[in-house]
C-alpha cells in the first residue's frame, strides 16, 4: 500500500499529488432523495464469454525480452511470470472461486451513493463480537477468506467459544464487486464513515475494526472518528514512523542519531523501499488513469504488476509461491480483471496519498479508542515497539510474531486469527 516514493525525481510530483488528493477529499453531498438502505443478497457469476476472452488474451501475450540480470532487481523475472500465466490460460479454474465465494453469505447495500458488496458471516456462538475487516491493495476480499472459519467458529480451530466474532468483510469502493466512484472524494475517512453506517445497518451497536495495508489506514481513520459503538481497532501495518525518521527518509539523509538496533533495522528497511521499491506507488499517486490503460487492457500486465508485490511483500524470501499458491494469487488477480478495477482501485492512492509510514504521529495521536498492533516478520518494515508506543497513545496490545508477511491473514490465517482473539479479548 506504500504511497510515496522518495526517489528524488518524484518528490515534487508527489507533493503536488498530495495537494490534489487533499483538495479532492470532499465530504459527502446531501442526496435529493432518501438513500435506499436495503440489504440485498448477492451472488457472483462471470460469463463464459468473459472467461474465454481472458484465456485468449493470455495466450496472445507479446512477451518482453528476458531481464539482463539473474535476480529480481529489475522486477518480475520472465520465467516466473510465464509459468504463472501459462497456468492462468490453461489449468486455472475461476468457477472454483465463484463457488467458494457463493458458499458465503454475500450482500450489497448502497452507502453514500455507492453500492458496497460485502461478506457477512454470523457466528453460531452467542455473544460473538462484531468485527469489520478491511482489505488492502493489491489484495481484496480474497486475502481474508481463510480467516472466516477461525474467526467465526474458533472452537473448530483451537479457540474458545467466547473468542468468536461476527464477521463483516466489505470490498472498498472501486474494488471487487463494490461500485466504482464516479467523482473524487472517496478516501480513507469516507470509507471509515461508510463502514460505521454498514455495521449499524446490520444491527450492530458495538463492534471492532481491523485492517492491514489500506485497511490499516481505514482502521486508523475510524479510530480518529470514534463513532459511537466502535470499541477498538487492530492493525498489522501500523503508522508508527517518527517525524524525524520520516524527514530523514524523505530527504535521503542518514538515520537519525540515537536509534536502537531494532529502530535502525526498521529505518534501513524503509530506506530500501523508498529508494528501490516505491515506483509502483508513485505511478498510482500521480497518474492512476494513465497506468490503468495498460493494466486494464493486458491481463499479463496486471498479473506482473501484482506478482511483483506478492514476491516482495510475502514472508517468502522472494519466492511468492512459498507463501501463496498459484491459484490463490490468480484468484485475486482474476477478481481485479473480471471487475475491471485496475484504475478504480489505484485511484485510492491518488485520492488519499496518506502515507501510512510518514509523519503520522499527529494523526495517530487523535485516535480515541484502544489500539492493538501485531507485527509480522515479513511486513514491509517491522514497526518497533518504541515507535508504536510513541505513535499510538491508546495502545493496549502489541505483539511480534514469527511467521507471515504483509498479507498476514492470507499467509498465516491461524496465527492471524489467534492475534485478533488476543487483541480484542479485553474489549468483549
C-alpha positions in Angstrom: 0.0 0.0 0.0 3.0 2.3 0.4 2.0 5.6 -1.1 5.0 7.9 -1.5 8.3 7.5 -3.5 11.3 9.3 -2.2 13.3 8.9 -5.4 14.4 12.5 -5.8 12.9 12.9 -9.3 9.5 12.0 -7.9 9.4 14.3 -4.8 7.9 17.3 -6.5 5.3 15.3 -8.3 4.3 13.5 -5.1 3.9 16.7 -3.2 1.7 18.1 -5.9 -0.4 14.9 -5.9 -0.8 15.2 -2.1 -2.3 18.6 -2.6 -4.6 17.4 -5.3 -5.7 14.4 -3.2 -6.3 16.6 -0.2 -8.3 19.2 -2.2 -10.5 16.4 -3.6 -11.2 14.7 -0.3 -14.6 16.3 -0.2 -17.4 15.5 2.2 -20.4 13.5 1.0 -23.0 15.7 -0.5 -26.6 15.6 0.6 -28.9 13.5 -1.6 -32.1 15.0 -3.0 -34.0 11.9 -2.0 -33.5 9.4 0.8 -31.0 6.7 0.0 -32.1 3.2 -0.5 -30.9 1.4 2.6 -31.9 -2.1 1.6 -29.5 -5.0 2.1 -29.7 -7.3 -1.0 -28.4 -10.8 -1.4 -25.5 -11.1 -3.9 -24.1 -13.9 -6.0 -21.1 -13.8 -8.3 -21.3 -15.2 -11.9 -18.8 -14.2 -14.6 -19.9 -15.1 -18.1 -18.4 -17.9 -20.1 -17.6 -15.3 -22.7 -15.5 -13.2 -20.3 -13.5 -16.2 -19.1 -12.9 -17.3 -22.7 -11.7 -13.8 -23.7 -9.3 -13.8 -20.7 -7.7 -17.0 -21.9 -7.5 -15.7 -25.4 -5.7 -12.6 -24.3 -3.3 -14.5 -22.1 -2.4 -16.9 -24.9 -1.8 -14.0 -27.3 0.6 -12.2 -25.0 3.5 -10.4 -26.6 6.4 -11.0 -24.2 9.4 -8.7 -23.5 13.0 -9.8 -23.6 14.4 -11.6 -20.6 15.8 -9.4 -17.8 19.6 -8.8 -18.1 20.3 -9.9 -14.5 20.0 -13.2 -12.6 17.9 -11.8 -9.8 14.7 -9.7 -9.3 16.4 -6.3 -9.1 14.9 -5.3 -12.5 11.4 -6.6 -11.5 9.4 -9.7 -12.1 11.5 -12.4 -13.8 10.3 -13.5 -17.2 10.4 -17.2 -16.4 8.4 -16.9 -13.2 5.6 -14.8 -14.7 5.4 -17.0 -17.8 4.9 -20.0 -15.5 2.1 -18.3 -13.7 0.4 -17.0 -16.8 0.7 -20.3 -18.6 -1.3 -21.9 -15.8 -3.8 -19.0 -15.9 -4.5 -19.6 -19.5 -4.9 -23.4 -19.3 -5.4 -25.1 -16.0 -6.8 -22.3 -13.7 -10.5 -22.6 -12.9 -12.3 -19.4 -11.9 -15.5 -21.3 -11.3 -13.9 -22.7 -8.1 -13.6 -19.2 -6.8 -17.2 -18.4 -7.5 -18.3 -21.5 -5.7 -16.1 -20.6 -2.7 -17.5 -17.0 -2.5 -21.1 -18.0 -3.3 -20.9 -20.5 -0.4 -20.6 -17.5 1.9 -23.4 -15.0 2.8 -22.8 -12.1 0.4 -24.8 -8.9 0.1 -24.8 -5.4 -1.3 -26.1 -2.2 0.1 -25.9 1.4 -1.0 -24.0 3.8 1.3 -23.3 7.4 0.4 -24.3 6.8 -3.2 -22.2 3.7 -3.9 -23.1 0.0 -3.8 -20.9 -1.8 -1.2 -20.6 -5.6 -1.7 -19.7 -7.5 1.5 -19.5 -10.9 3.1 -21.3 -11.2 6.4 -20.9 -14.4 8.4 -22.7 -14.5 11.8 -21.1 -16.9 14.3 -23.1 -19.8 15.7 -21.7 -18.9 19.2 -23.7 -16.5 21.4 -22.3 -13.1 22.2 -19.8 -13.1 19.3 -18.0 -9.7 18.9 -18.9 -8.0 15.6 -15.8 -7.3 13.5 -15.3 -5.4 10.3 -12.1 -6.2 8.4 -10.8 -4.1 5.5 -8.5 -5.5 2.8 -5.8 -3.6 1.0 -4.1 -3.3 -2.4 -3.2 -5.4 -4.4 -5.3 -7.6 -2.1 -9.1 -8.0 -1.9 -11.7 -10.0 0.0 -9.8 -13.0 -1.4 -6.9 -12.4 1.1 -9.4 -12.7 4.0 -11.4 -15.8 3.1 -9.1 -18.2 5.0 -9.9 -16.5 8.3 -13.7 -16.7 8.1 -13.7 -20.1 9.8 -11.2 -19.5 12.5 -12.8 -16.1 13.5 -16.4 -17.1 13.4 -16.1 -20.7 14.7 -13.0 -20.7 16.9 -13.8 -24.0 18.7 -13.0 -25.8 15.4 -9.6 -24.1 15.2 -8.2 -24.3 18.7 -10.0 -21.3 20.2 -12.8 -20.9 22.7 -16.5 -20.1 22.1 -16.0 -16.8 23.8 -13.4 -15.8 21.2 -16.0 -15.8 18.4 -16.6 -12.9 16.0 -19.5 -12.0 13.7 -17.5 -11.1 10.6 -18.1 -8.4 8.0 -15.7 -8.2 5.1 -16.6 -5.4 2.6 -14.9 -4.6 -0.7 -13.8 -1.0 -0.6 -15.3 1.4 -3.2 -13.6 0.8 -6.5 -12.5 -2.7 -5.5 -14.1 -6.1 -6.3 -17.8 -6.1 -6.8 -18.4 -2.9 -5.0 -19.4 0.2 -7.0 -16.8 2.5 -8.6 -16.7 6.1 -7.5 -17.7 8.5 -10.3 -16.2 11.5 -8.7 -13.4 12.4 -6.3 -13.7 12.2 -2.6 -13.5 8.5 -1.6 -10.5 8.4 0.7 -9.9 6.5 4.0 -12.0 8.9 6.1 -15.1 8.5 3.9 -14.6 4.7 3.7 -14.4 4.6 7.5 -17.6 6.5 7.9 -19.3 4.2 5.4 -18.2 1.1 7.4 -19.8 2.6 10.5 -23.0 3.0 8.6 -22.7 -0.6 7.3 -22.2 -2.1 10.8 -25.1 -0.2 12.3 -27.3 -1.0 9.3 -26.6 -4.7 10.0 -27.9 -4.1 13.5 -24.6 -3.9 15.5 -24.5 -1.3 18.3 -20.9 -2.2 19.2 -18.1 -3.6 17.1 -14.3 -3.5 16.4 -12.4 -2.8 13.2 -9.2 -4.4 11.8 -7.0 -3.7 8.8 -3.7 -4.2 7.1 -2.3 -2.2 4.2 -5.1 0.3 3.2 -7.2 -1.4 5.7 -4.9 -0.1 8.5 -5.4 3.4 7.1 -9.1 2.9 7.2 -9.0 1.5 10.7 -6.9 4.4 11.9 -9.4 6.8 10.4 -12.2 5.1 12.2 -10.2 5.3 15.4 -10.0 9.1 14.9 -13.6 9.4 14.1 -14.5 7.2 17.1 -18.1 6.7 16.1 -20.5 5.6 18.9 -20.1 1.8 19.3 -16.5 1.4 18.0 -14.8 -0.4 20.8 -11.3 -0.5 19.4 -9.1 -1.2 16.3 -6.3 -3.7 15.4 -3.8 -3.0 12.6 -1.0 -5.1 11.2 0.7 -2.3 9.3 0.8 0.5 11.9 1.6 4.1 11.2 4.5 4.4 13.5 7.4 6.3 11.8 8.5 9.2 14.0 8.6 12.6 12.4 12.4 12.9 12.5 12.8 9.5 10.9 10.3 10.3 8.2 12.1 13.6 7.4 15.4 11.7 7.1 13.9 9.2 4.7 12.2 11.9 2.6 15.5 13.8 2.1 17.7 10.8 1.6 19.6 11.6 4.9 21.3 9.1 7.2 19.4 7.6 10.1 19.0 10.0 13.0 21.4 9.5 15.8 20.4 7.6 18.8 18.3 4.9 17.2 18.4 1.4 18.8 19.4 -1.6 16.8 15.7 -2.5 16.2 14.9 1.0 15.2 17.8 1.2 12.8 16.8 -2.0 11.1 13.3 -0.5 10.6 14.9 2.6 9.1 17.0 0.6 6.7 14.0 -1.5 5.6 12.1 1.7 4.9 15.0 3.3 3.2 15.3 0.3 0.8 11.6 0.6 0.0 11.9 4.4 -0.6 14.8 4.1 -2.9 14.1 0.8 -4.8 10.6 -0.3 -4.2 8.1 2.5 -4.4 7.9 3.3 -8.1 4.6 1.5 -8.4 3.0 3.8 -5.8 4.4 6.9 -7.4 2.6 6.0 -10.6 -0.7 5.4 -8.8 -0.4 8.6 -6.7 0.3 10.8 -9.7 -1.1 9.0 -12.8 -3.6 6.2 -11.9 -5.6 6.7 -15.1 -2.6 6.5 -17.4 -1.3 3.4 -15.6 -4.7 1.9 -15.8 -4.9 1.7 -19.5 -2.2 -0.9 -19.7 -3.4 -2.8 -16.7 -7.0 -2.8 -18.0 -6.1 -4.0 -21.5 -3.4 -6.6 -20.6 -4.1 -9.4 -18.2 -0.4 -10.2 -18.1 0.5 -6.6 -17.4 -1.9 -6.7 -14.5 -0.6 -10.1 -13.3 3.0 -8.9 -13.4 2.2 -5.7 -11.6 0.6 -7.7 -8.7 3.0 -10.6 -8.7 5.8 -8.1 -8.1 4.2 -7.2 -4.8 3.4 -10.8 -3.9 7.1 -11.5 -4.3 8.3 -8.6 -2.3 5.7 -8.4 0.5 5.2 -12.1 1.4 7.3 -13.8 4.0 8.8 -16.0 1.3 12.4 -15.0 0.7 11.5 -13.5 -2.6 9.5 -16.5 -3.9 5.8 -15.8 -3.6 4.8 -19.4 -4.2 6.4 -20.4 -0.9 3.7 -18.2 0.8 0.7 -18.3 -1.6 -0.3 -20.9 -4.2 -0.7 -20.0 -7.9 -4.4 -20.4 -7.5 -4.6 -18.0 -4.6 -2.7 -15.3 -6.4 -4.7 -15.8 -9.6 -8.0 -15.7 -7.6 -7.1 -12.2 -6.6 -5.7 -11.1 -10.0 -8.7 -12.5 -11.8 -11.1 -10.7 -9.4 -9.4 -7.4 -10.5 -9.6 -8.4 -14.1 -13.2 -9.5 -14.2 -14.4 -6.5 -12.3 -12.3 -4.1 -14.4 -11.0 -2.4 -11.2 -7.3 -1.7 -12.1 -8.0 2.0 -12.4 -10.7 2.4 -9.8 -8.6 0.7 -7.1 -5.5 2.7 -8.0 -7.5 5.9 -7.6 -7.4 5.4 -3.9 -3.7 6.3 -4.0 -4.4 9.5 -5.9 -7.3 10.4 -3.5 -5.6 9.7 -0.3 -1.8 9.8 -0.6 -2.0 9.1 3.1 1.5 7.6 3.5 1.0 5.2 6.4 4.7 5.3 7.2 5.3 9.1 7.2 4.7 11.8 9.8 1.7 10.0 11.1 2.1 11.0 14.8 -0.3 13.9 14.6 -3.0 11.7 13.3 -2.5 8.6 15.4 -2.4 10.9 18.5 -6.0 11.7 17.6 -7.2 8.1 17.9 -9.8 8.0 20.7 -10.3 4.2 21.0 -8.0 1.3 22.2 -5.4 0.3 19.6 -3.9 -3.2 19.1 -0.9 -4.0 16.9 0.6 -7.2 15.6 3.9 -7.0 13.8 4.6 -9.8 11.2 8.2 -10.5 10.3 7.7 -10.2 6.5 5.9 -6.9 6.7 7.3 -4.0 4.6 9.0 -2.9 7.7 8.9 -4.2 11.3 7.5 -1.5 13.4 9.5 -1.3 16.7 7.5 -1.3 19.9 9.1 2.0 20.9 7.8 3.7 17.8 4.3 2.1 18.2 4.1 3.3 21.8 5.1 6.8 20.8 2.7 6.9 17.8 -0.4 5.4 19.4 -1.1 6.8 22.9 -4.1 4.5 23.2 -2.0 1.4 22.5 -3.3 -1.6 24.6 -1.8 -4.6 22.8 1.5 -5.1 20.9 2.9 -8.4 19.8 5.6 -9.5 17.4 5.1 -12.9 15.8 7.5 -15.2 13.9 5.7 -16.0 10.7 3.8 -14.1 8.0 4.2 -11.0 5.9 2.3 -8.1 4.5 -0.7 -10.3 3.5 -0.9 -11.7 7.1 -4.4 -13.1 7.0 -3.7 -14.8 3.7 -0.3 -16.2 4.6 -0.9 -17.2 8.2 -4.7 -17.4 8.8 -4.5 -19.4 12.0 -1.9 -17.1 13.6 -3.7 -14.0 12.4 -6.9 -15.2 13.9 -5.2 -16.0 17.2 -3.8 -12.5 17.3 -7.2 -10.9 16.8 -8.7 -13.1 19.5 -5.9 -11.9 21.9 -6.0 -8.3 20.8 -9.7 -7.8 21.3 -10.3 -10.1 24.3 -10.3 -7.2 26.8 -12.9 -5.4 24.8 -15.6 -8.1 25.0 
